[in-house]
Amino acid sequence: MADQRDRHGDAFGVGFLGFERPMYLISDPVAIKALYTERSHGLPPGRELLLEPVLGAHSLLLLEGGDHLAHRRLMLPPFHGERMRSYESVVEEIVSAEIDSWPLRQEFPLHPHMQAVTLEVILRVVFGVDKGPRLVELREILRNVLQETSSPRAQLVALATRRFSNRGPWDRFDGQLRAADALLYAEIAAHRSHPDLEEREDILSMLMSARFEDGSALTDTDLRDQLMTLLLAGHETTATGLAWTFDLLLRHPQALERLRESLAAGEEDYLRATISESLRLRPVVPLAGRRLGVDLEVDGWSLPAGSDVSPAIWLTHTREDVYDEPFSFRPERFLDSPPDTYSWIPYGGGVRRCLGASFAEFEMRIVLREVVSRCRLRKADPAPEKISRRNVTLSPKAGTPVVLTERRAAAEREPAVA
C-alpha cells in the first residue's frame, strides 16, 4: 500500500480476485472525514458471505440504515462511562489468574494468553456466565468456533463445501456452531428466569432490559446474534492489540520504564498514550470501508456513487504531515498534541465506528497495568514481530514470544527492581 501511495498519491484503486470493481483506498484525513460523516454510505460487499453464517442476519455488523442505528443506540450504553467501572474487579481477577499461570524463565507466546484473557472477559462480563460447568463448557466450544474462524482461507473452503455438499469442513464447523448456539440460547433462557434481571450488571442482562424507541425488546435470536458479534469482534481484536503493544514496549525499554514508573505513581495518562501509539503503529484491522451512497468529492477528485472506498488505516497513521517521525514508537506524542479525529482511526469512524472501542481500551488498560506492575518480561527474539493475517485482523506471526524473568504477587503493585 505504501508503494502504491508513493506511485499514485493519496487515493488509488486495488483490484481483488472475484470482485467486479476495485476497492479505492484513501489516507487523507480530509477525505476520510468526508467518507465517514456521510450517513447514506453503506457496507461494501462480501461481509454477508463470510460473516452471516456465523454471526447471524441480525448482527450489528451486517445491519444497515435505520435498523443498524436503532440497534446501535440500544446497545451502546453498557459499553461507556460509569457502567464499565463495575467490570474492573472482574477483569483484574481474570488477568491476575492468567499471570499466575505463566511459566517462569521459559519462552512462551504471549498472544494466546491474551486471547485467553479476552475470551474470559467476554464470557463473564458480556455473557454474564457464572463460574461453574456452564462456563467451562462455553469456554471450550467457543474457543473451537473462534479457532475455526481465524483463517479466511479455511472459511472460504468451508463455505464452498457448504454450497455443494453437507460434508467436509463446513459440516464439522456447522456442528460446532450448533453446539455453541445451544449453549448461548440456554444462557439467554437462564438470564430471563433471573428474578433480579434488572439489577444484574452483565451486558447480556442490560441488553435484555433495554428497549427500542417503540418499546420492543431484542428477541432471543437477536440476542444470540449480538452475543456472537461481540465475541468475534471483541475477542481477537483486543487480544491482538495487547500482543502488539507488548511487542513494541519490550523493544523500547525507555517507554516501558516510563510506563512502569507512571503506574507506580498512580497515573494513567502515559498508559492511555501507550495504547494509542500502539494502535497507531499496529492497527489490528487494516480496512474499514463503505460503498458510496452518493458521490464522494474531495480535493479535486471524485468517485461516483456505488464505488467501494476504504481508509487504508496504517497509511493514515504514518503520514509525515500528521505525525512527526511517523514510524517511531513514541507514546508521548499523544500527551503533547493528540491528533485530529480522522488522523487516528483504529476503530473506524462515523456511525459504524466500533461499538466496543471504549470497552476494548478499558480492558487493555487493566491488562497492561497488571502485567507491567507485576511482571518482568523480555522478548525471546529482539527482532520486531512479523505480520500474519487472522480473519480480518493483522496479528503477530510468532505470537509475541516472551520470557517471564520475575513475577510479583498480586498484592505487590510496586515495580520490580531491574
CORHURA-V640621 format. One record per backbone hydrogen bond with DSSP energy under -0.5 kcal/mol. CO is the residue of the C=O (numbers start at 0). NH is the residue of the N-H. E is the energy in kcal/mol with one decimal. If there is no record, write none. Layout:
# CORHURA-V640621
co nh e
CO NH E
CO NH E
This chain:
# CORHURA-V640621
co nh e
0 4 -2.3
1 5 -2.3
2 6 -1.8
3 7 -3.1
4 8 -2.5
9 26 -0.6
11 24 -3.3
13 22 -2.7
15 18 -2.1
21 23 -0.6
21 307 -0.6
22 13 -2.3
23 309 -2.8
24 11 -1.7
25 311 -2.8
27 31 -2.5
28 32 -2.4
29 33 -1.9
30 34 -2.2
31 35 -2.8
32 36 -2.0
34 37 -0.6
35 350 -0.5
36 38 -0.8
37 40 -1.1
41 290 -2.0
43 46 -0.7
45 49 -1.5
46 50 -3.2
46 51 -0.7
47 51 -0.9
47 52 -0.6
50 53 -1.2
50 54 -3.6
50 55 -0.5
51 55 -1.7
55 58 -1.5
58 61 -1.7
58 62 -1.7
63 66 -0.9
63 67 -1.1
64 68 -2.0
65 69 -2.5
66 70 -2.2
67 71 -2.5
68 72 -2.5
69 73 -1.8
70 74 -2.2
71 75 -1.6
72 76 -0.6
75 78 -1.9
76 79 -1.6
79 82 -1.0
80 83 -1.2
80 84 -0.6
81 84 -0.7
81 85 -0.8
82 85 -0.9
83 86 -1.8
84 87 -1.1
86 90 -2.2
87 91 -2.6
88 92 -2.1
89 93 -2.1
90 94 -2.6
91 95 -2.7
92 96 -2.1
93 97 -1.9
94 98 -2.7
95 99 -2.0
96 100 -0.7
97 100 -1.0
98 101 -1.5
102 105 -0.6
102 403 -0.5
105 403 -0.6
107 401 -2.8
108 112 -0.5
109 112 -0.6
109 113 -2.0
110 114 -2.2
111 115 -1.9
112 116 -1.7
113 117 -2.5
114 118 -2.4
115 119 -2.0
116 120 -2.4
117 121 -2.0
118 122 -2.5
119 123 -2.3
120 124 -3.0
120 125 -1.0
121 125 -0.7
121 126 -3.0
122 128 -2.6
124 202 -2.1
125 203 -2.2
127 129 -0.5
131 135 -1.8
132 136 -2.5
133 137 -2.8
134 138 -2.6
135 139 -1.9
136 140 -2.2
137 141 -2.6
138 142 -1.7
139 143 -1.6
140 144 -2.0
141 145 -2.6
142 146 -2.0
143 147 -2.1
144 148 -1.6
146 149 -1.0
147 150 -0.5
149 151 -0.6
149 390 -1.8
150 154 -2.1
151 155 -2.3
152 156 -2.2
153 157 -2.5
154 158 -2.7
155 159 -2.2
156 160 -2.3
157 161 -1.8
158 162 -1.7
159 163 -1.5
160 164 -2.5
167 171 -1.7
168 172 -2.6
169 173 -3.6
170 174 -1.8
171 175 -1.7
172 176 -2.6
173 177 -2.5
174 178 -2.0
175 179 -2.4
176 180 -2.7
177 181 -2.3
178 182 -1.7
179 183 -2.6
180 184 -3.0
181 185 -1.8
182 186 -2.1
183 187 -2.4
184 188 -2.3
185 189 -2.3
186 190 -2.4
187 191 -2.2
188 192 -1.2
190 193 -1.5
193 196 -1.2
195 198 -1.5
195 199 -1.1
196 199 -0.6
201 205 -1.7
202 206 -2.4
203 207 -2.1
204 208 -1.7
205 209 -1.2
211 214 -2.2
215 211 -2.9
218 222 -2.8
219 223 -2.6
220 224 -2.3
221 225 -2.2
222 226 -2.5
223 227 -2.3
224 228 -1.9
225 229 -2.8
226 230 -2.1
227 231 -2.5
228 232 -2.9
229 233 -1.7
230 234 -1.8
233 237 -0.6
234 238 -2.0
235 239 -2.5
236 240 -2.4
237 241 -2.1
238 242 -2.2
239 243 -2.5
240 244 -1.9
241 245 -2.3
242 246 -1.9
243 247 -2.3
244 248 -2.8
245 249 -2.6
246 250 -0.7
247 250 -0.6
248 251 -1.4
251 254 -0.6
251 255 -2.0
252 256 -2.6
253 257 -2.3
254 258 -2.2
255 259 -2.5
256 260 -2.5
257 261 -2.2
258 262 -2.3
259 263 -2.1
260 264 -1.4
261 266 -2.8
262 265 -1.7
267 271 -2.4
268 272 -2.2
269 273 -2.3
270 274 -1.9
271 275 -2.2
272 276 -2.5
273 277 -2.3
274 278 -2.5
275 279 -1.3
276 280 -2.2
277 281 -2.8
279 282 -0.5
283 393 -2.5
285 312 -2.0
289 291 -0.6
289 308 -3.0
290 41 -2.7
291 305 -2.2
294 296 -0.6
295 302 -2.4
297 300 -2.2
300 297 -2.5
302 295 -2.6
303 306 -1.8
306 291 -3.0
306 308 -0.6
307 23 -3.1
308 289 -3.1
309 25 -1.9
310 287 -0.6
310 312 -1.1
311 315 -2.3
312 316 -2.2
313 317 -0.7
314 317 -0.7
315 318 -1.0
318 321 -1.2
318 322 -2.9
322 325 -0.7
324 327 -2.0
327 329 -1.0
329 332 -2.0
330 333 -2.0
331 334 -1.4
331 335 -2.2
332 336 -2.0
339 342 -2.2
339 343 -0.6
340 343 -0.8
344 347 -1.7
346 353 -2.5
348 351 -0.9
349 352 -1.8
353 356 -1.4
355 359 -2.9
356 360 -2.2
357 361 -2.2
358 362 -2.6
359 363 -2.5
360 364 -2.5
361 365 -1.7
362 366 -2.3
363 367 -2.7
364 368 -2.5
365 369 -2.4
366 370 -2.7
367 371 -2.7
368 372 -1.7
369 373 -1.7
370 374 -2.7
373 407 -3.2
374 376 -0.5
375 404 -2.6
375 405 -1.2
377 402 -2.5
385 396 -3.2
387 394 -3.5
389 392 -2.7
391 285 -0.5
392 389 -2.5
392 394 -0.6
394 387 -3.0
395 398 -1.1
398 109 -0.6
398 110 -2.8
399 109 -2.3
400 379 -2.2
400 380 -0.6
401 107 -2.3
402 377 -1.8
402 404 -0.8
403 104 -3.5
405 375 -2.6
408 411 -1.6
410 412 -1.0
